[in-house]
Amino acid sequence: MRSVIPFIDLEAQQARIRDALDAALARVLGHGQYIMGPEVGELEARLSAFCDAPHAIACASGTDALSLALMALDVRPGDAVLVPAFTFAATAEVVCLVGAVPVFVDVQGDTFNLDPSSLERGIDAARREGLRPAGIIPVDLFGQPADYDRIQEVAKAHGLWVVADAAQSFGATWRGRKVGTLARLTTTSFFPAKPLGCYGDGGAVFTDDPELAAVMRSLRVHGQGDDKYDNVRIGMNARLDTLQAAILLAKLEIFADEVEARQRAAARYDALLADLMTTPFLREEASSTWAQYTVRSPDRDAQRKRLAAAGIPTAVYYPRPLHRQTAYRDFPVAEGGCPVAERAATEVLSLPMHPYLDATTQERIAAACATQTVTTP
């Protein structure tokens, strides 16, 4: 048994698929097409088939995926985009980079996903600032899809588009529908720590709209038309490295099995920790990829230090909500603020989670958590 438990065990995964990885990389080295080579097109087809989305556009990162989506939707200065306050900065960052304004709304206390009931207050806040509410970017935090049915109801009532930020949830479902088909546009990330990750940066956008797909394919290569020297629009460099596509193809072969393994690990955690702390809430309508297994603890920081002393790594996603960050604190916030996001930021604690987490290791983690919860009267 390792004295220090890995937070994410990419080593075990690599050992499982090492032969496939070596063969995939050798093929790329053999043909020498290192940028947007044939493996990229193959990956797009395989990703589409996996999640039932008609179009997949591979790109260089999850952030680029969001940027491509907003550019394709022609988001511009004066537009307001509603985003959850409790997420990684990239979700709001891309809104600013296209010249629009993020408006922060609160999250639900159980799932940490965007709270649909706060959207109306966010829309009102945008209009008070003289902005045009244009769209919503829900984030599927920790691997569980947001409540897209309620979000789409609000969006339809106000004429807003929805872009699903599925950086952590590719492979999950909502009411029997797969992530990648829950919004007009869905973005995901292949950062190494994600459930489906490469060995560098990568991302993808999914859509059922052929016109938007064509625009994003152009935008990803500097706005190209018939060829890369025919520039028909202002674009960006968001091309995916062929080596990363080859790695993702090898990982995609075992991805469904790994998602199931993550779900088994989450179920074991639930059973072991139920009486010790607040465990994650999974809606009956959803499945999760369990990108993170995130508990809540009122003495989070002290507990994290004690677990580290026991050789158990943890992480805090996220220690400060976006509307409290220096770069974003002057942007609009839904009326009433984001108190749930602020409290979550002080309590969330993510435990080791990956497909190769065995029962013995989880029992060790649970035993350490049980020790930390004992208090002296």
C-alpha positions as CSV (number, residue, x, y, z in Angstrom):
1,M,0.0,0.0,0.0
2,R,1.3,3.5,-0.9
3,S,2.1,5.7,2.1
4,V,0.7,8.7,0.2
5,I,-2.5,8.1,-1.7
6,P,-2.6,9.7,-5.2
7,F,-5.4,12.2,-5.6
8,I,-5.8,11.2,-9.3
9,D,-4.1,8.0,-10.4
10,L,-3.0,8.6,-14.0
11,E,-0.2,6.1,-13.4
12,A,-2.5,3.2,-13.0
13,Q,-4.5,4.2,-16.0
14,Q,-1.4,4.5,-18.1
15,A,-0.3,1.1,-17.1
16,R,-3.6,-0.4,-18.3
17,I,-3.4,1.2,-21.7
18,R,0.3,1.5,-22.2
19,D,0.5,-0.7,-25.3
20,A,-2.4,1.2,-27.0
21,L,-0.8,4.5,-26.1
22,D,2.6,3.5,-27.5
23,A,1.0,2.3,-30.7
24,A,-1.1,5.4,-31.1
25,L,1.8,7.7,-30.6
26,A,4.0,5.7,-33.0
27,R,1.3,6.1,-35.7
28,V,1.5,9.9,-35.3
29,L,5.2,9.9,-35.4
30,G,5.1,7.8,-38.5
31,H,2.8,10.0,-40.6
32,G,4.2,13.3,-39.1
33,Q,1.0,15.3,-39.2
34,Y,1.3,16.8,-35.8
35,I,-1.4,19.5,-36.0
36,M,-5.0,18.5,-37.0
37,G,-3.8,15.1,-38.3
38,P,-6.2,12.3,-39.2
39,E,-6.6,11.2,-35.6
40,V,-8.4,14.5,-34.9
41,G,-11.1,13.7,-37.3
42,E,-11.3,10.2,-36.0
43,L,-11.6,11.5,-32.5
44,E,-14.4,13.9,-33.4
45,A,-16.4,11.0,-35.0
46,R,-15.8,8.8,-31.9
47,L,-16.8,11.6,-29.5
48,S,-20.0,12.3,-31.5
49,A,-20.9,8.6,-31.5
50,F,-20.2,8.3,-27.7
51,C,-22.6,11.1,-26.7
52,D,-25.1,11.1,-29.6
53,A,-24.2,14.7,-30.6
54,P,-24.3,15.1,-34.4
55,H,-21.2,17.4,-34.5
56,A,-18.1,17.4,-32.4
57,I,-15.4,20.1,-32.9
58,A,-12.1,19.2,-31.2
59,C,-9.9,22.1,-30.1
60,A,-6.9,23.0,-28.0
61,S,-8.5,23.4,-24.6
62,G,-11.7,23.7,-22.7
63,T,-11.3,27.4,-22.5
64,D,-11.0,27.6,-26.3
65,A,-14.1,25.4,-26.6
66,L,-16.0,28.1,-24.6
67,S,-14.5,30.9,-26.7
68,L,-15.5,29.1,-30.0
69,A,-19.0,28.7,-28.8
70,L,-19.4,32.4,-27.8
71,M,-17.8,33.6,-31.0
72,A,-20.0,31.4,-33.1
73,L,-23.1,32.8,-31.3
74,D,-21.8,36.3,-32.1
75,V,-21.7,37.4,-28.5
76,R,-20.6,41.0,-28.4
77,P,-20.1,44.1,-26.2
78,G,-23.3,45.1,-24.4
79,D,-24.4,41.5,-24.0
80,A,-24.8,40.0,-20.6
81,V,-24.1,36.3,-20.0
82,L,-25.3,34.7,-16.8
83,V,-22.8,32.4,-15.1
84,P,-22.6,30.6,-11.7
85,A,-20.5,32.3,-9.1
86,F,-19.1,29.0,-7.9
87,T,-16.9,27.6,-10.6
88,F,-13.5,27.9,-12.3
89,A,-12.6,31.3,-13.8
90,A,-12.6,30.2,-17.4
91,T,-16.4,30.2,-17.5
92,A,-16.5,34.0,-16.8
93,E,-13.2,34.7,-18.5
94,V,-14.3,33.9,-22.0
95,V,-17.4,36.1,-21.6
96,C,-15.0,39.1,-20.9
97,L,-12.7,38.1,-23.7
98,V,-15.4,38.5,-26.3
99,G,-16.3,41.9,-24.9
100,A,-19.5,40.8,-23.1
101,V,-20.3,41.1,-19.3
102,P,-20.7,38.1,-16.9
103,V,-23.5,38.4,-14.5
104,F,-23.0,36.1,-11.5
105,V,-25.9,34.1,-10.1
106,D,-26.0,31.7,-7.1
107,V,-25.8,27.9,-7.0
108,Q,-27.8,25.2,-5.3
109,G,-26.7,24.1,-1.9
110,D,-27.0,20.4,-2.7
111,T,-25.5,20.0,-6.1
112,F,-23.4,23.3,-6.3
113,N,-24.8,23.7,-9.8
114,L,-26.4,26.9,-11.1
115,D,-29.7,27.7,-9.2
116,P,-32.4,28.2,-11.9
117,S,-34.4,30.3,-9.4
118,S,-31.6,32.9,-9.3
119,L,-31.7,33.4,-13.1
120,E,-34.6,35.9,-13.1
121,R,-32.7,38.0,-10.5
122,G,-29.6,37.9,-12.6
123,I,-31.6,39.0,-15.7
124,D,-33.0,41.9,-13.8
125,A,-29.5,42.9,-12.6
126,A,-28.2,42.9,-16.2
127,R,-31.1,45.1,-17.4
128,R,-30.5,47.5,-14.5
129,E,-27.0,47.9,-15.8
130,G,-28.2,48.7,-19.3
131,L,-27.1,45.3,-20.7
132,R,-28.8,42.9,-23.1
133,P,-29.3,39.5,-21.5
134,A,-28.0,37.2,-24.2
135,G,-27.3,33.8,-22.7
136,I,-26.6,31.4,-19.9
137,I,-23.6,29.2,-19.2
138,P,-24.5,26.5,-16.6
139,V,-21.6,24.5,-15.3
140,D,-21.9,20.8,-14.5
141,L,-19.8,21.0,-11.4
142,F,-17.9,17.9,-10.1
143,G,-19.4,15.8,-12.9
144,Q,-23.2,16.1,-12.4
145,P,-25.3,17.9,-15.0
146,A,-27.2,21.0,-14.0
147,D,-31.0,21.1,-14.2
148,Y,-31.2,21.9,-17.9
149,D,-35.0,21.5,-18.1
150,R,-35.6,24.4,-15.7
151,I,-32.7,26.4,-17.1
152,Q,-34.0,26.0,-20.7
153,E,-37.5,27.2,-19.5
154,V,-36.0,30.5,-18.3
155,A,-33.9,30.8,-21.4
156,K,-36.9,30.3,-23.7
157,A,-39.0,32.8,-21.8
158,H,-36.4,35.5,-22.2
159,G,-35.0,34.5,-25.6
160,L,-31.6,33.5,-24.3
161,W,-29.2,30.8,-25.6
162,V,-27.7,28.1,-23.4
163,V,-24.1,26.9,-23.6
164,A,-23.4,23.9,-21.3
165,D,-20.0,24.0,-19.7
166,A,-19.4,20.3,-19.3
167,A,-15.7,20.5,-18.6
168,Q,-16.2,18.0,-15.7
169,S,-19.3,16.0,-16.9
170,F,-18.6,14.5,-20.3
171,G,-19.9,10.9,-20.0
172,A,-22.8,11.8,-17.6
173,T,-26.5,11.9,-18.3
174,W,-29.6,14.0,-17.4
175,R,-33.0,12.3,-17.5
176,G,-31.6,9.7,-19.9
177,R,-30.0,12.2,-22.3
178,K,-26.3,12.3,-22.6
179,V,-24.1,15.3,-21.9
180,G,-23.4,16.9,-25.3
181,T,-27.1,16.9,-26.2
182,L,-28.5,19.0,-23.3
183,A,-28.0,22.4,-24.8
184,R,-27.6,24.0,-28.2
185,L,-23.9,24.0,-27.6
186,T,-21.9,22.0,-25.1
187,T,-18.2,22.4,-24.3
188,T,-15.9,20.1,-22.5
189,S,-12.2,19.9,-21.4
190,F,-9.6,17.2,-21.8
191,F,-7.2,18.6,-19.3
192,P,-5.3,15.7,-17.8
193,A,-7.2,15.7,-14.5
194,K,-10.6,15.5,-16.2
195,P,-12.5,12.2,-16.4
196,L,-11.5,12.0,-20.1
197,G,-8.2,13.7,-20.2
198,C,-5.2,13.9,-22.5
199,Y,-1.5,14.5,-21.6
200,G,-1.7,18.2,-22.3
201,D,-4.6,20.5,-23.1
202,G,-7.5,19.8,-25.2
203,G,-11.3,20.4,-25.5
204,A,-14.3,20.0,-27.7
205,V,-17.6,21.6,-28.6
206,F,-20.8,19.6,-29.4
207,T,-23.8,20.7,-31.2
208,D,-26.7,19.6,-33.4
209,D,-26.6,22.8,-35.5
210,P,-24.6,22.2,-38.7
211,E,-24.2,25.9,-39.4
212,L,-22.7,26.6,-36.0
213,A,-20.5,23.6,-36.4
214,A,-19.2,24.9,-39.7
215,V,-18.5,28.4,-38.2
216,M,-16.6,26.9,-35.2
217,R,-14.5,24.7,-37.6
218,S,-13.5,27.9,-39.4
219,L,-13.0,29.9,-36.2
220,R,-10.7,27.3,-34.8
221,V,-8.2,27.8,-37.7
222,H,-8.0,31.6,-37.8
223,G,-11.3,32.0,-39.5
224,Q,-10.4,30.0,-42.6
225,G,-12.6,29.6,-45.6
226,D,-11.6,27.1,-48.4
227,D,-8.1,26.9,-47.0
228,K,-6.0,28.3,-44.2
229,Y,-4.9,31.3,-46.4
230,D,-8.5,32.2,-47.2
231,N,-9.7,34.1,-44.1
232,V,-13.4,34.7,-44.1
233,R,-13.9,35.8,-40.5
234,I,-11.8,36.8,-37.5
235,G,-10.8,33.6,-35.8
236,M,-8.3,32.1,-33.4
237,N,-5.7,29.4,-33.2
238,A,-7.6,26.6,-31.4
239,R,-6.3,23.6,-33.3
240,L,-5.8,20.3,-31.4
241,D,-2.4,18.6,-31.5
242,T,-2.6,15.2,-33.2
243,L,-0.6,13.5,-30.4
244,Q,-3.3,14.6,-27.9
245,A,-6.0,13.3,-30.2
246,A,-4.2,9.9,-30.4
247,I,-4.0,9.7,-26.6
248,L,-7.7,10.5,-26.3
249,L,-8.6,7.8,-28.8
250,A,-6.8,5.2,-26.7
251,K,-8.4,6.5,-23.5
252,L,-11.9,6.6,-25.1
253,E,-11.7,2.9,-25.5
254,I,-11.9,2.4,-21.8
255,F,-13.8,5.5,-20.9
256,A,-17.2,4.0,-20.3
257,D,-15.7,1.3,-18.1
258,E,-13.9,4.1,-16.1
259,V,-17.1,6.1,-15.6
260,E,-18.7,3.0,-14.2
261,A,-15.7,2.5,-11.9
262,R,-16.0,6.1,-10.7
263,Q,-19.6,5.5,-9.9
264,R,-18.7,2.4,-7.8
265,A,-16.1,4.3,-6.0
266,A,-18.6,7.1,-5.2
267,A,-21.1,4.6,-3.9
268,R,-18.4,3.2,-1.6
269,Y,-17.6,6.6,-0.3
270,D,-21.3,7.3,0.3
271,A,-21.6,4.2,2.4
272,L,-18.3,4.8,4.3
273,L,-18.8,8.5,5.0
274,A,-22.6,8.9,5.4
275,D,-22.4,9.2,9.2
276,L,-19.2,11.3,9.2
277,M,-19.8,14.3,7.0
278,T,-22.1,15.8,4.4
279,T,-21.6,13.7,1.3
280,P,-22.4,14.7,-2.3
281,F,-26.0,14.8,-3.4
282,L,-26.8,13.1,-6.7
283,R,-30.2,13.8,-8.2
284,E,-32.3,10.8,-9.2
285,E,-32.6,12.2,-12.8
286,A,-28.8,12.4,-13.2
287,S,-25.7,10.3,-13.5
288,S,-22.3,11.7,-12.7
289,T,-18.8,11.2,-14.0
290,W,-17.6,12.1,-10.5
291,A,-14.8,14.3,-11.7
292,Q,-14.5,15.1,-8.0
293,Y,-15.9,13.6,-4.9
294,T,-16.6,16.7,-2.8
295,V,-17.8,16.6,0.8
296,R,-18.7,19.6,3.0
297,S,-17.1,20.2,6.4
298,P,-17.5,23.3,8.6
299,D,-13.9,22.9,9.8
300,R,-12.6,22.2,6.3
301,D,-9.2,23.8,6.5
302,A,-8.2,22.2,9.8
303,Q,-9.5,18.8,8.6
304,R,-7.6,19.1,5.4
305,K,-4.3,19.6,7.3
306,R,-5.0,16.6,9.4
307,L,-5.8,14.4,6.4
308,A,-2.5,15.6,4.7
309,A,-0.6,14.5,7.8
310,A,-2.2,11.0,7.4
311,G,-0.9,10.8,3.8
312,I,-4.3,11.7,2.2
313,P,-4.3,14.5,-0.4
314,T,-7.3,16.7,-0.8
315,A,-8.2,19.7,-2.9
316,V,-10.5,22.7,-2.5
317,Y,-12.6,23.6,-5.6
318,Y,-13.1,26.5,-5.1
319,P,-11.7,28.6,-2.2
320,R,-13.2,31.9,-3.4
321,P,-16.3,32.4,-5.5
322,L,-15.8,34.3,-8.8
323,H,-17.8,37.5,-7.8
324,R,-15.3,37.9,-4.9
325,Q,-12.2,37.5,-7.1
326,T,-10.2,40.6,-7.8
327,A,-10.7,40.3,-11.6
328,Y,-14.5,39.9,-11.4
329,R,-15.7,41.7,-8.3
330,D,-16.9,44.8,-10.3
331,F,-19.3,42.8,-12.5
332,P,-23.0,42.5,-11.8
333,V,-24.4,40.1,-9.3
334,A,-28.0,38.8,-9.0
335,E,-30.1,40.6,-6.4
336,G,-29.5,39.1,-3.0
337,G,-26.0,38.2,-3.9
338,C,-24.6,34.6,-3.9
339,P,-24.7,33.4,-0.3
340,V,-24.8,29.7,-1.1
341,A,-21.7,30.0,-3.3
342,E,-19.9,32.0,-0.5
343,R,-20.7,29.4,2.1
344,A,-19.7,26.5,-0.2
345,A,-16.3,28.1,-0.8
346,T,-15.6,27.8,3.0
347,E,-16.8,24.2,3.3
348,V,-16.1,22.1,0.2
349,L,-13.3,19.5,0.3
350,S,-12.6,17.1,-2.5
351,L,-11.2,13.6,-1.6
352,P,-9.2,11.3,-3.9
353,M,-11.3,10.1,-6.8
354,H,-10.4,8.1,-9.9
355,P,-11.4,4.8,-11.6
356,Y,-8.6,2.9,-9.9
357,L,-9.5,3.7,-6.3
358,D,-9.9,0.4,-4.5
359,A,-12.0,-0.4,-1.4
360,T,-9.1,-0.8,0.9
361,T,-7.8,2.7,0.1
362,Q,-11.2,4.2,0.5
363,E,-11.5,2.5,3.9
364,R,-8.2,4.0,4.9
365,I,-9.5,7.5,3.9
366,A,-12.8,7.0,5.7
367,A,-11.0,5.9,8.9
368,A,-8.9,9.1,8.8
369,C,-12.0,11.1,8.3
370,A,-13.7,9.4,11.2
371,T,-10.7,10.3,13.4
372,Q,-10.9,13.9,12.4
373,T,-14.5,14.2,13.3
374,V,-14.0,13.1,16.9
375,T,-14.2,16.1,19.3
376,T,-13.5,16.6,22.9
377,P,-16.4,17.9,25.0
